[in-house]
Amino acid sequence: MPTFTDPFNQMTPKRTMTKRELVRALRADIAAEEDATSLYEAHVDATNDPLAKKVLQDIANEERVHVGELQRLISILLEDEDDWLAHGTAEVDEMAAEVAAEAGEA
């Protein structure tokens, strides 16, 4: 299993994290949740056992919930986080509209 960068090397710090360190740790937590989701979904795709598929997909979906929880916490901690996320969403929406328009021209 991969190891993610942890500001305290998975040890309880001798001090409280700054907000910046906490957000960085939360982003690492999100990366770990995304990695776990990918791993469980790869297992789903690699088996024909219906029960294993059901359980593993349920676990993968729980990891996705964790991503949402962690991202929401970051959004609360950082006043500008939602603005940056909205900016990225708008950029992709613009590109999607361009691609749709190009497909309509073909």
Helices and strands as residue ranges (DSSP letters): H 19-45, H 50-77, H 81-105
